[in-house]
């Protein structure tokens, strides 16, 4: 049963790879950079826009220093982010490249 679910998820992800100008709404779950400044790697757990059927994804991306700072602040505060860019495959894992916007959506408590 688990293998069938994983296989279905992999097929769905492969079908979406290469889609351009997709929006991802989610939470920053991982931050990494070598130095305390500069660009860094971020993982967002969330959902692509309505074409995705609200299926949860973990998506990796590299952000410039400015957007990385916004991601770190969103992570610290528990806010959601909206990322727009192209969906890619990076070592079999969903990624985003050519990011055109990275915005923080403040979650009210």
C-alpha positions in Angstrom: 0.0 0.0 0.0 2.7 2.5 1.0 4.6 1.7 -2.2 1.6 2.5 -4.3 1.1 5.8 -2.6 4.7 6.7 -3.1 4.6 5.7 -6.7 1.4 7.8 -7.3 3.1 10.8 -5.6 6.2 10.4 -7.7 4.2 10.2 -11.0 2.3 13.3 -10.0 5.5 15.2 -9.2 7.1 14.1 -12.5 4.0 15.4 -14.3 4.5 18.8 -12.7 8.2 19.2 -13.2 9.1 21.8 -15.8 6.0 23.9 -15.1 6.7 27.5 -15.3 5.4 30.4 -13.2 3.9 28.2 -10.4 2.9 29.7 -7.0 3.8 27.8 -3.8 2.1 28.7 -0.5 3.6 27.2 2.6 5.9 27.4 5.6 9.7 27.6 5.7 10.8 24.4 7.3 14.6 24.5 6.7 17.2 27.2 6.3 20.9 26.7 5.5 23.7 29.0 4.5 27.4 28.7 5.0 27.9 32.3 6.3 25.8 34.6 8.5 25.1 36.7 5.4 24.6 36.1 1.7 22.4 33.7 -0.2 21.2 30.4 1.2 19.1 27.3 0.7 15.5 27.1 1.9 12.9 24.4 2.0 9.2 25.3 2.0 6.5 22.8 2.9 3.3 23.7 1.2 1.0 23.6 -1.8 1.2 24.7 -5.3 -1.6 26.8 -6.7 -4.9 25.3 -7.6 -3.4 23.1 -10.3 -1.9 20.9 -7.6 -5.1 19.7 -5.9 -3.8 20.8 -2.5 -1.2 18.0 -2.2 1.5 18.9 0.3 5.1 19.2 -1.0 8.5 20.0 0.3 10.2 22.2 -2.2 13.9 23.3 -2.1 15.2 26.6 -3.5 18.2 28.9 -3.4 17.4 32.5 -2.4 19.5 35.7 -2.6 20.4 37.4 0.7 17.3 39.6 0.7 14.8 36.8 0.2 16.7 34.5 2.6 16.3 37.2 5.3 12.6 37.3 4.6 12.4 33.5 4.8 14.3 33.4 8.1 12.0 36.0 9.6 8.9 34.1 8.3 10.3 30.9 9.9 10.9 32.7 13.2 7.4 34.2 13.3 5.5 31.2 12.0 4.3 33.2 8.9 3.6 31.6 5.5 5.4 32.5 2.3 4.3 32.7 -1.3 7.0 31.8 -3.8 6.5 32.1 -7.6 8.9 30.4 -10.0 9.6 27.4 -12.1 9.2 23.9 -10.7 12.2 21.6 -11.3 13.7 18.3 -10.2 16.9 18.4 -8.1 18.2 14.9 -7.4 14.6 13.6 -7.6 13.3 16.2 -5.2 11.0 19.1 -6.1 12.8 22.4 -6.4 12.1 25.9 -7.6 14.3 28.0 -9.9 14.0 31.4 -11.6 12.1 32.7 -8.6 10.3 35.9 -9.6 8.7 36.7 -6.2 9.1 35.7 -2.6 6.5 37.3 -0.3 5.7 36.8 3.4 2.0 36.2 4.2 1.5 37.2 7.9 -0.6 34.6 9.7 -2.8 36.2 12.4 -3.3 34.3 15.6 
